[in-house]
Each structure stands twice: as C-alpha cells, then as structure tokens.
Amino acid sequence: MSDSTRQAMLLNRLRYKHLLLIALLDEHRNLHQVARALNMSQPAATRMLREIEATFECQLFERTSRGVRPTRLGEVLIEFADSALNRLGRCAEALHRHQLGDQGQLVLGTIMGAAPDLVAEAVIEMKRQRPLLQVRMLGETSDQLVELLAQNKIDIAIARYVTALQHNLFDFESLGNETMLAVVRSGHPLANERSLSLATLLDEWPWILQPLESPARQVLEKEFELAGLMSPRDIIECGSIFAALQLVKRGDGVLAMPESVLRDYLGFGAIKALPIAVGKTLSPFGILTRKNESLSEPVRCFCDILRAMADHPGETPQAPV
C-alpha cells in the first residue's frame, strides 16, 4: 500500500465529531469539559479519543493529573482539525447565504500599506459589480495574515512572505511595493530639519515600532545592522496602526510606516516626514493563496480586479461580459 493511499484511508475514517473532539481537547485540555461540550458522557469521549489514536497508531494526547496535553503528533492533527473545521464552517455559511439569494462571501486580509489605495479601491469595485457579495476585510501585519491564511480563516492575503520557506505553502504574485517614511508630530524639534542621520534618530529619540515578527520591522532592523548601529533602546512596540498614529501625534517618538497609511495625516499637517530614507530593502507585497487549492469564483474575480488596478493605477477595471 502506498503512503498516499494509506494517508487517504486514515483521513477518510475521521468524522466531523472526531475533528471537533480534537479541536475542543486543544481548547479545554480536559476530557470532562469536552464531553459536556459535545453532549456525551466522559467515558464515550474517552473511547472516541482512543479510536482516533488507534486509527493513527500513536498517542495524540498525554493524560496528566490536570487533564490532557497534546503530543507532537497531536499538535499536527490539531492543526489539521482546526483548518478543516474552519473550512467546513465557512462553506456552510456560504451555502446558507446562497440559499438566501445573495452572491457568496469573500474574506480577505491585507497589510495596511496596501489597504488605503489598491485593496480599498479593489473592494469598492468588487462591490460595484456584485452588490450582494459579503466582503470581510482584516487589516494585519504579514506574519499575522500568513497564519490566518494557513488556518483557512481567510480566502486570500495581500501581504508578503515572512520566511524563506513559505513558498512551499503559498503561491505568491507580486502587486507592488510600499514607500516607507519616518515621521514625527508637527511641532517636534526635528520637524523642520533638512538633514538627519539615522544614528542621531536612534541615539536621541524614542521609536514606535511594529512587532519584531513583521517584515517591515525586520527590514528596519537589517538597515540598523548594515549601518553598524544598535537598535533603538527607547521603543514602544505597537501592532495597531491606529494606536501607533495616536502615539506619534501626541509624543516625541519617531514612527516608520508606509506612505499610503500616513498620507492623510501628512495632508492634515498632523505629522511631518523626516529627511531620511527607511525601508529601502522592503520586499514586494502581493497576492498570497494556499498552494494546490482551487480558488472560489469570487476570489478569482477579486484577484483579476487587483491585477488590473496594480497594472493600471487610477483606471476602473471593466466587469467581464
């Protein structure tokens, strides 16, 4: 028997309730609580877990005095169960919405640098063509979006690779890049400077930085390294774009962020761009999708709109005839 045939047979034995049991065990780590959530007796839940472990011929959870704890193999199955349940739930929701007469659902995630221009315009055009399509848009950093995409919690991500090996999991199609700016509040002592060095900014002023896992932060750290400089010691790490903008408007911190996100604040005069280049080595962002997975029709349509807008900025794509 080939490995692929064996794997197919094993997975075919898994029922919805098996997947739910595995997911709930990861959440509660207690068989009694899981049995209650599944409306069954604890002995029945224990038997079901043993059946699953017998199917895979390995221990998936260690029994302890405080409950259960997943083994390394158990963590692999938990990841599969979570992904499968997410997909089933979203499929059921999409079918229900179709029965009510609407045009389905599109769940997308985007980095904030792409959201104000390209993605927002593409969503508006998508809704113009399909008014009844339900669109959910999440704005996160690339590392968070890649995780959501891997968990089947979003259909598509407008982001960039976070690690070199992610090309094995996702397909990527470049759309463009962001221009990064370093900014301070209006009235800041540096606001009217015509020339600045990175060393001065790092040594003398606090910084507001994205989390270390984000590509933009990693690029900044690489630029500090290439310049032979220590990372700033006085920092506020902030994963929220809105909160970061409030912090820079009200304090003396230096904020590095895409120009598209800062544009309105610069236009209002609330912040000032500093005369220094940052984010020079930031890699392109683009369309990320799960490898070897067929895209739904709304996702394919949205990708076509994104491509057209990226190739011809300012033009409205024509709906297919």
Secondary structure by P-SEA (a helix, b strand, c coil): ccaaaaaaaaaaaccaaaaaaaaaaaacccaaaaaaaacccaaaaaaaaaaaaaaaccccccccccbbbbcaaaaaaaaaaaaaaaaaaaaaaaaaaaaacccbbbbbbbcccccccaaaaaaaaaaaacccbbbbbbbbcaaaaaaaaaaccccccccccccccccccbbbbbcbbbbbbbbbcccccccccccccaaaaaccbbbbbcccccaaaaaaaaaaaaaccccccbbbbbccaaaaaaaaacccbbbbbbcccaaaaaaaccccccccccccccccccccccccccccaaaaaaaaaaaaaaacccbbbbccc
